[in-house]
Amino acid sequence: MKELVGPQDYASFVDSFDTFLFDCDGVIWNGSHLLPGVKESLQYLRSKGKKLLFVTNNSAKSRKGYVEKFSKLNLEVQEGEIIGTAYIAALYLKQIISFPPEKKIYIIGETGIFEELSMAGIKVANSPNGDREPLESSDELGHLALDPDVGGVVVGIDLNMNYRKMAIAFAYLNRNPGSIFVLTNDDATYPVAGSLFPGLSNSSIYYSPFSFLSFHIFSPII
């Protein structure tokens, strides 16, 4: 690709594409702050009739949740323009592998995965605020309340990750034959507030206990 050196080159470059895909974290926003020039750039592309898609490996929010975040940043984006790994995980379970409707999924993650799986009609075994209590001792591990209908585990970024959740997920995958294990992404870092923090793949608490399994990762998702 030749170097773009002036307004005519930039205009020709834009005209050569029908669709533009944007990452979100660190591209559209940084944390809760809109990055400079984003609104003007999106307005320009829309004025040229371009199709815009917003692609994110961050499973913390559902498409509906991301629409709300865009709105708070004074950006009008439709749900159908957003592709996130929480949504892709739900599509994968529902349409690709036809996850049994009588089975449930145990989730380690934020509300985005819970919302997307529920909207897809997939049964979920736990709640976003569940299993946050710390274990008092290892004796509790022998008394974990496990649902026999759980047929898989989906893991995304979880800001309230703890040993209880990890132990429950491990138990489901280790004891239930044929259980499926899905990671929404394997990002090494997570950009927030102008800095980088550990992403999913940088956290051995996610990966190490499940290293004996074959699993599915949606990264990249395009």
N, C-alpha and C positions, 0 to 999 in steps of 0.2 A: 504494500500500500504506500502510495506516495505521501510525502509530507504535506500537511495542510498549512498553507501560508497566508491565506487571506479570506475575506468574506465569501468570495465566489467559490473557493474550494470547500469551505464549510457547508455552504448551501448545496453544492453538488453532492457532497458526502451524505447529507441528510436525505436528499431526494433519491438517493440510490437504494434506500431501504423503505420497506412498508411497515415493519414492526420493530419496536425498540424494547428490549428487556432491561430492567433495572434491578439490581440488588437493592436492599433496603438499609440494613445496618451498615453505617459507614459510607453510604452512597446517597441515600435520600435524607437520612437523619443520623444523628449521633445521640443515642439515648432518647431524650424527649425534645431534642433541639433540631430544627430543620437546618440543613446545611445551606450555605450561601449559593444563590443562583438556581436552586432546584425548581422553585415555583415558576420562575421565568422560562426555564428550559422546557418544562413540561407543557406550559401554555403554548410555547412556540411550536413544539412538536404536534400538539393537538390542533393548532391552527393550520398545520400543513396536512391534516387528515391522517396522521400516523396512528397506528395501533400501539398502545402502551401496555406492557405487562410488568408486574412487580413481583419479583421472584425472591423468596427468602428461605434460607435453611433454618431459620429460627422458628421452632415449633411452639413458642410460648403463647402465641395468640392464634386464634382461628381467623378465617377470612373476615368474618364479621368484626372480630376484635381489631384487625388491621384497618378496616374501613373506618372504625371509630378513631384509631390513632391518626390516620391521614386527615380526618376531619378536624381533629384538635390542632393539627398543624396547618389548617386552612387550605388543605388540598382535597379536591373532589375526585375520589377514586371509587370505582364500582367494584363490588365483590367479585364479579367475573373477571376482573383484571388482576386479581391477586392469586399467586400460586405459592403456597407454603408447604412445608414438609408435613405439618399436621394433617393438612388436606390430602396430600399425596399418600400418606400412610393409610388414611381412611379409604381412599380409592383403591389402593393396593389390596387391602383386606377384603373389600366388598366386591371389586370387579375382576381383579387378577387371580386371586387364589380362592375366591368364593368362601371366605371364612364362614364356618357353619353358624347359622342364625341362632341355634340353641346354645352356642358357646359364648364365653365372655372373654374380655381382654383386661389384664391388669396393667395399669399405666403408672410409669414413673415419669412425671413431667408436669408442665403447667396447664392452665385451663384450655389452651388451644387444642391440645390433643383430645381432651375430654369432650369439648364441644363438637369438633369435627367428627369424631367417631359416633357420637350420639346422633348428629344430624344425618349420618349415613345409615342409621338404624342398627349399629353394632352395639351389642350389650357390653357394659363396662362394669367391672367387679368392685371398683373403689370410687372414691370421690376426690376432687382436687385438694380438699383439706384433710383427708384421711391419712392415717398411719404416720403422723408426725410425732407421736409420743416417743421419747427415748426409751430404750430398753433398760430396765432396772438391773438386770443381770442376764447372763447367758442362759439361765434356766428357762427364761421366757421363750427361747427359740423352740423348745419342745412343745409349746402350747400355742403356736401361731394359728389363728383362725383362717384356714384355707378353704376356698370355695372349689368344690370338685368340678364345677362347670367351666372353670377357667381353661382356655385352650391356647393362650398366648400372652406375651408381654410386649408392650410398646414402650420404648424409652426415648425421651427427649431431654432437653435441658430442664433441670429441676432445682430451683433456688432453695428448696427445703429438703434436699436429699439427706437421707440418714441410713443407718445400718438396718433399721426395721424394714424399710422399703426394699433395700437390697436383698435382705434375707427372704422376704416374702416372694420377690420376683425369682430369686434363685430356686426357692422351693418349688414354685410352679413349673419352672422349666426343667428342673431335675427330676421331678416326680411324675409329671404328666407326659406320657409318651405322645410324640407328635406335636408337642407345643411349639408354636412359632415365636421367634424372637426378632423384633424389628427395632432398629435404631433410626430415628428420624434424620440424623445427620452425623458427620464425623468431623466437624469443624475443630481445629486446634485452638482457636482463640475466639473471644467474644468481645467486640468493640463497644465500650460504654464510657460515657463521660470523658471522651478524649484519650482513653487509655485502653489497653487490652487486658482481658481477664481470661481465665481458663475456659475453653470450650469443651464440648463433649468428649472429644478424643484425647484431650489432655488430662482427663480425670480418670485415674486408674480405678476409682471406685465404681465407675460404670463398666469398664471393659474387663478388668482382670477376673472377676468372679465368673464371667460368662465365656471365658476363652475356649471352653470345650465345645461351644455351640457353633453351628452354622447360622449366620444371621444376615439380615437384609438391611442395607444402608441406603438412604436416599440422599446422596451428596456426591457430585452435583445432581440436581433434579431436572436439568435441561440438556 
